[in-house]
Amino acid sequence: MRISWARPALVAAVVVALAGGGTAVALADTSTPPTTSSPSAAPTTKAPAKKARHPLARRVEHGEVTLHGKAGDRTVDLQRGVVTASSPTSVTVRSTDGFTQTYAFTPTSKVRKQKAASQASAVAVNDRVGVVAAKGAQGLTVTRLRDAGPAPAK
């Protein structure tokens, strides 16, 4: 069973929005954009900033979502934070609000460290991570873990 990173993150963002974590209404601007009167204005060379697929996805710290599928319902945990303990078989993550959770690695766990495929053993203490974990009878098992490297010094 394959779980996409984007789908649970989007579902979690919607849950946060519905729970009062923040709501917004996007209004379409139908007015014409202002034109510049100076033809000698130099184009900017600054690259556009990357945006998250959903604005609330950038603010998710942790949560639990129940997803309905063809094989039945499944529960997925999401967490973003800093690694406080790591081993080849498990990882413990603490979010900025103090919530801490331990997740087990399985042979099917997918780990990406700084945008490249990696192993669970490469996850280190003080790395910033995002975790998607399946909740089952054996506890929380990592489905996907994205490691952004060491957290900046405070």
CYANA upper distance limits for C-alpha pairs under 8 A (distance plus 0.5 A):
  3 ILE  CA      7 ARG  CA      8.39
  3 ILE  CA      8 PRO  CA      8.49
  3 ILE  CA    143 THR  CA      7.86
  4 SER  CA      8 PRO  CA      7.50
  5 TRP  CA      9 ALA  CA      6.85
  5 TRP  CA    132 VAL  CA      7.54
  5 TRP  CA    144 ARG  CA      7.70
  6 ALA  CA     10 LEU  CA      6.51
  7 ARG  CA     11 VAL  CA      6.63
  8 PRO  CA     12 ALA  CA      6.45
  8 PRO  CA     65 VAL  CA      7.82
  8 PRO  CA     76 VAL  CA      7.87
  8 PRO  CA     78 LEU  CA      8.21
  8 PRO  CA    132 VAL  CA      8.33
  9 ALA  CA     13 ALA  CA      6.62
  9 ALA  CA     57 ALA  CA      6.73
  9 ALA  CA     78 LEU  CA      7.93
 10 LEU  CA     14 VAL  CA      6.75
 10 LEU  CA     54 HIS  CA      7.25
 10 LEU  CA     57 ALA  CA      7.03
 11 VAL  CA     15 VAL  CA      6.69
 11 VAL  CA     65 VAL  CA      7.70
 12 ALA  CA     16 VAL  CA      6.67
 12 ALA  CA     57 ALA  CA      8.22
 12 ALA  CA     60 VAL  CA      7.98
 12 ALA  CA     63 GLY  CA      7.31
 12 ALA  CA     64 GLU  CA      7.88
 12 ALA  CA     65 VAL  CA      6.82
 12 ALA  CA     78 LEU  CA      8.26
 13 ALA  CA     17 ALA  CA      6.70
 13 ALA  CA     54 HIS  CA      8.11
 13 ALA  CA     56 LEU  CA      5.75
 13 ALA  CA     57 ALA  CA      5.86
 13 ALA  CA     60 VAL  CA      7.15
 14 VAL  CA     18 LEU  CA      6.62
 14 VAL  CA     56 LEU  CA      8.24
 15 VAL  CA     19 ALA  CA      6.52
 15 VAL  CA     65 VAL  CA      8.47
 16 VAL  CA     20 GLY  CA      6.98
 16 VAL  CA     21 GLY  CA      5.55
 16 VAL  CA     22 GLY  CA      7.68
 16 VAL  CA     56 LEU  CA      8.38
 16 VAL  CA     60 VAL  CA      8.33
 17 ALA  CA     21 GLY  CA      5.53
 17 ALA  CA     22 GLY  CA      5.55
 17 ALA  CA     23 THR  CA      5.95
 17 ALA  CA     56 LEU  CA      8.06
 18 LEU  CA     22 GLY  CA      8.32
 18 LEU  CA     23 THR  CA      8.01
 51 LYS  CA     55 PRO  CA      8.23
 52 ALA  CA     57 ALA  CA      7.17
 52 ALA  CA     58 ARG  CA      6.97
 53 ARG  CA     57 ALA  CA      7.85
 54 HIS  CA     58 ARG  CA      8.09
 55 PRO  CA     59 ARG  CA      8.31
 56 LEU  CA     60 VAL  CA      7.21
 60 VAL  CA     79 GLN  CA      8.08
 60 VAL  CA     80 ARG  CA      7.63
 61 GLU  CA     78 LEU  CA      8.25
 61 GLU  CA     79 GLN  CA      6.02
 61 GLU  CA     80 ARG  CA      5.53
 61 GLU  CA     81 GLY  CA      7.53
 61 GLU  CA     95 SER  CA      6.59
 61 GLU  CA     96 THR  CA      7.87
 61 GLU  CA     97 ASP  CA      8.45
 62 HIS  CA     77 ASP  CA      7.93
 62 HIS  CA     78 LEU  CA      5.70
 62 HIS  CA     79 GLN  CA      4.50
 62 HIS  CA     80 ARG  CA      6.69
 62 HIS  CA     95 SER  CA      7.77
 62 HIS  CA     99 PHE  CA      8.49
 63 GLY  CA     77 ASP  CA      6.29
 63 GLY  CA     78 LEU  CA      5.76
 63 GLY  CA     79 GLN  CA      7.02
 64 GLU  CA     75 THR  CA      7.43
 64 GLU  CA     76 VAL  CA      6.23
 64 GLU  CA     77 ASP  CA      4.91
 64 GLU  CA     78 LEU  CA      6.70
 65 VAL  CA     75 THR  CA      6.20
 65 VAL  CA     76 VAL  CA      5.76
 65 VAL  CA     77 ASP  CA      6.85
 65 VAL  CA     78 LEU  CA      8.48
 66 THR  CA     73 ASP  CA      7.07
 66 THR  CA     74 ARG  CA      6.10
 66 THR  CA     75 THR  CA      4.84
 66 THR  CA     76 VAL  CA      6.72
 67 LEU  CA     73 ASP  CA      6.01
 67 LEU  CA     74 ARG  CA      5.83
 67 LEU  CA     75 THR  CA      6.69
 67 LEU  CA     76 VAL  CA      7.90
 68 HIS  CA     72 GLY  CA      6.38
 68 HIS  CA     73 ASP  CA      4.87
 68 HIS  CA     74 ARG  CA      7.04
 69 GLY  CA     73 ASP  CA      6.40
 69 GLY  CA     74 ARG  CA      8.23
 74 ARG  CA    134 ALA  CA      8.21
 74 ARG  CA    135 LYS  CA      8.09
 75 THR  CA    134 ALA  CA      6.76
 75 THR  CA    135 LYS  CA      5.96
 75 THR  CA    136 GLY  CA      8.18
 76 VAL  CA    132 VAL  CA      7.29
 76 VAL  CA    133 ALA  CA      6.14
 76 VAL  CA    134 ALA  CA      5.31
 76 VAL  CA    135 LYS  CA      6.30
 77 ASP  CA    131 VAL  CA      8.33
 77 ASP  CA    132 VAL  CA      6.30
 77 ASP  CA    133 ALA  CA      5.58
 77 ASP  CA    134 ALA  CA      6.86
 77 ASP  CA    135 LYS  CA      7.29
 77 ASP  CA    140 LEU  CA      8.34
 78 LEU  CA    130 GLY  CA      7.98
 78 LEU  CA    131 VAL  CA      6.14
 78 LEU  CA    132 VAL  CA      5.31
 78 LEU  CA    133 ALA  CA      6.99
 79 GLN  CA     93 VAL  CA      8.24
 79 GLN  CA     95 SER  CA      7.67
 79 GLN  CA    130 GLY  CA      6.26
 79 GLN  CA    131 VAL  CA      5.71
 79 GLN  CA    132 VAL  CA      7.34
 80 ARG  CA     93 VAL  CA      8.15
 80 ARG  CA     94 ARG  CA      8.34
 80 ARG  CA     95 SER  CA      6.47
 80 ARG  CA    128 ARG  CA      8.11
 80 ARG  CA    129 VAL  CA      6.25
 80 ARG  CA    130 GLY  CA      4.81
 80 ARG  CA    131 VAL  CA      6.79
 81 GLY  CA     93 VAL  CA      6.37
 81 GLY  CA     94 ARG  CA      5.76
 81 GLY  CA     95 SER  CA      4.65
 81 GLY  CA     96 THR  CA      6.93
 81 GLY  CA    128 ARG  CA      6.20
 81 GLY  CA    129 VAL  CA      6.11
 81 GLY  CA    130 GLY  CA      7.10
 82 VAL  CA     93 VAL  CA      5.96
 82 VAL  CA     94 ARG  CA      5.88
 82 VAL  CA     95 SER  CA      6.95
 82 VAL  CA    125 VAL  CA      8.11
 82 VAL  CA    126 ASN  CA      6.01
 82 VAL  CA    127 ASP  CA      6.06
 82 VAL  CA    128 ARG  CA      5.07
 82 VAL  CA    129 VAL  CA      6.54
 82 VAL  CA    151 ALA  CA      7.70
 83 VAL  CA     91 VAL  CA      7.45
 83 VAL  CA     92 THR  CA      6.23
 83 VAL  CA     93 VAL  CA      4.99
 83 VAL  CA     94 ARG  CA      6.90
 83 VAL  CA    124 ALA  CA      7.38
 83 VAL  CA    125 VAL  CA      5.44
 83 VAL  CA    126 ASN  CA      5.58
 83 VAL  CA    127 ASP  CA      5.97
 83 VAL  CA    128 ARG  CA      7.02
 83 VAL  CA    129 VAL  CA      7.47
 84 THR  CA     91 VAL  CA      8.34
 84 THR  CA     92 THR  CA      6.10
 84 THR  CA     93 VAL  CA      6.23
 84 THR  CA     94 ARG  CA      7.07
 84 THR  CA    125 VAL  CA      5.80
 84 THR  CA    126 ASN  CA      6.76
 85 ALA  CA     91 VAL  CA      6.28
 85 ALA  CA     92 THR  CA      5.54
 85 ALA  CA     93 VAL  CA      7.85
 85 ALA  CA    124 ALA  CA      8.16
 85 ALA  CA    125 VAL  CA      6.12
 86 SER  CA     90 SER  CA      6.53
 86 SER  CA     91 VAL  CA      4.93
 86 SER  CA     92 THR  CA      6.83
 86 SER  CA    121 SER  CA      8.43
 86 SER  CA    123 VAL  CA      7.11
 86 SER  CA    124 ALA  CA      6.56
 86 SER  CA    125 VAL  CA      6.69
 87 SER  CA     91 VAL  CA      6.73
 87 SER  CA    120 ALA  CA      8.18
 87 SER  CA    121 SER  CA      6.92
 87 SER  CA    123 VAL  CA      8.50
 88 PRO  CA    105 PHE  CA      7.93
 88 PRO  CA    120 ALA  CA      6.03
 88 PRO  CA    121 SER  CA      5.18
 89 THR  CA    104 ALA  CA      6.32
 89 THR  CA    105 PHE  CA      5.60
 89 THR  CA    106 THR  CA      7.92
 89 THR  CA    120 ALA  CA      7.95
 90 SER  CA    102 THR  CA      7.39
 90 SER  CA    103 TYR  CA      6.03
 90 SER  CA    104 ALA  CA      4.72
 90 SER  CA    105 PHE  CA      5.83
 91 VAL  CA    102 THR  CA      6.14
 91 VAL  CA    103 TYR  CA      5.93
 91 VAL  CA    104 ALA  CA      7.06
 91 VAL  CA    105 PHE  CA      8.19
 92 THR  CA    100 THR  CA      7.42
 92 THR  CA    101 GLN  CA      6.09
 92 THR  CA    102 THR  CA      4.64
 92 THR  CA    103 TYR  CA      6.80
 93 VAL  CA    100 THR  CA      6.06
 93 VAL  CA    101 GLN  CA      6.09
 93 VAL  CA    102 THR  CA      6.93
 93 VAL  CA    129 VAL  CA      8.32
 94 ARG  CA     98 GLY  CA      6.44
 94 ARG  CA     99 PHE  CA      6.03
 94 ARG  CA    100 THR  CA      4.79
 94 ARG  CA    101 GLN  CA      7.24
 95 SER  CA     99 PHE  CA      5.84
 95 SER  CA    100 THR  CA      7.01
102 THR  CA    140 LEU  CA      8.11
103 TYR  CA    133 ALA  CA      7.80
103 TYR  CA    139 GLY  CA      8.42
103 TYR  CA    140 LEU  CA      5.75
103 TYR  CA    141 THR  CA      5.94
103 TYR  CA    142 VAL  CA      6.52
104 ALA  CA    139 GLY  CA      8.43
104 ALA  CA    140 LEU  CA      6.76
104 ALA  CA    141 THR  CA      5.18
104 ALA  CA    142 VAL  CA      6.47
105 PHE  CA    109 SER  CA      6.42
105 PHE  CA    120 ALA  CA      7.61
105 PHE  CA    141 THR  CA      6.30
105 PHE  CA    142 VAL  CA      5.85
106 THR  CA    141 THR  CA      7.22
106 THR  CA    142 VAL  CA      7.45
108 THR  CA    143 THR  CA      7.68
109 SER  CA    141 THR  CA      8.36
109 SER  CA    142 VAL  CA      6.02
109 SER  CA    143 THR  CA      5.30
109 SER  CA    144 ARG  CA      6.34
109 SER  CA    145 LEU  CA      8.26
110 LYS  CA    117 ALA  CA      8.30
110 LYS  CA    118 SER  CA      8.39
110 LYS  CA    119 GLN  CA      8.31
110 LYS  CA    142 VAL  CA      8.22
110 LYS  CA    143 THR  CA      6.63
110 LYS  CA    144 ARG  CA      5.25
110 LYS  CA    145 LEU  CA      6.83
111 VAL  CA    117 ALA  CA      6.65
111 VAL  CA    118 SER  CA      5.83
111 VAL  CA    119 GLN  CA      6.28
111 VAL  CA    120 ALA  CA      6.75
111 VAL  CA    144 ARG  CA      6.38
111 VAL  CA    145 LEU  CA      5.36
111 VAL  CA    146 ARG  CA      6.53
111 VAL  CA    147 ASP  CA      8.04
112 ARG  CA    116 ALA  CA      5.70
112 ARG  CA    117 ALA  CA      5.02
112 ARG  CA    118 SER  CA      5.63
112 ARG  CA    119 GLN  CA      8.12
112 ARG  CA    145 LEU  CA      6.84
112 ARG  CA    146 ARG  CA      5.41
112 ARG  CA    147 ASP  CA      6.46
113 LYS  CA    117 ALA  CA      6.91
113 LYS  CA    118 SER  CA      6.29
113 LYS  CA    122 ALA  CA      8.15
113 LYS  CA    123 VAL  CA      8.10
113 LYS  CA    146 ARG  CA      6.55
113 LYS  CA    147 ASP  CA      4.98
113 LYS  CA    148 ALA  CA      6.63
113 LYS  CA    149 GLY  CA      7.41
114 GLN  CA    146 ARG  CA      8.11
114 GLN  CA    147 ASP  CA      6.42
114 GLN  CA    148 ALA  CA      5.47
114 GLN  CA    149 GLY  CA      6.79
115 LYS  CA    146 ARG  CA      8.20
115 LYS  CA    147 ASP  CA      8.39
115 LYS  CA    148 ALA  CA      8.21
118 SER  CA    122 ALA  CA      7.26
119 GLN  CA    123 VAL  CA      8.09
123 VAL  CA    127 ASP  CA      7.52
123 VAL  CA    147 ASP  CA      7.52
126 ASN  CA    150 PRO  CA      6.01
126 ASN  CA    151 ALA  CA      6.32
127 ASP  CA    147 ASP  CA      7.06
127 ASP  CA    148 ALA  CA      7.16
127 ASP  CA    149 GLY  CA      5.29
127 ASP  CA    150 PRO  CA      4.56
127 ASP  CA    151 ALA  CA      6.03
128 ARG  CA    147 ASP  CA      6.37
128 ARG  CA    148 ALA  CA      5.82
128 ARG  CA    149 GLY  CA      6.26
128 ARG  CA    150 PRO  CA      6.49
128 ARG  CA    151 ALA  CA      6.03
129 VAL  CA    145 LEU  CA      7.20
129 VAL  CA    146 ARG  CA      5.90
129 VAL  CA    147 ASP  CA      4.95
129 VAL  CA    148 ALA  CA      6.50
129 VAL  CA    149 GLY  CA      8.26
130 GLY  CA    145 LEU  CA      6.18
130 GLY  CA    146 ARG  CA      5.64
130 GLY  CA    147 ASP  CA      7.21
131 VAL  CA    142 VAL  CA      7.37
131 VAL  CA    143 THR  CA      8.22
131 VAL  CA    144 ARG  CA      6.43
131 VAL  CA    145 LEU  CA      5.06
131 VAL  CA    146 ARG  CA      7.08
132 VAL  CA    142 VAL  CA      6.62
132 VAL  CA    143 THR  CA      6.10
132 VAL  CA    144 ARG  CA      5.67
132 VAL  CA    145 LEU  CA      6.88
133 ALA  CA    140 LEU  CA      6.36
133 ALA  CA    141 THR  CA      5.69
133 ALA  CA    142 VAL  CA      4.78
133 ALA  CA    143 THR  CA      5.47
133 ALA  CA    144 ARG  CA      7.32
134 ALA  CA    140 LEU  CA      6.15
134 ALA  CA    141 THR  CA      5.86
134 ALA  CA    142 VAL  CA      6.96
134 ALA  CA    143 THR  CA      6.78
135 LYS  CA    139 GLY  CA      6.23
135 LYS  CA    140 LEU  CA      5.19
135 LYS  CA    141 THR  CA      7.16
136 GLY  CA    140 LEU  CA      6.95
136 GLY  CA    141 THR  CA      8.39
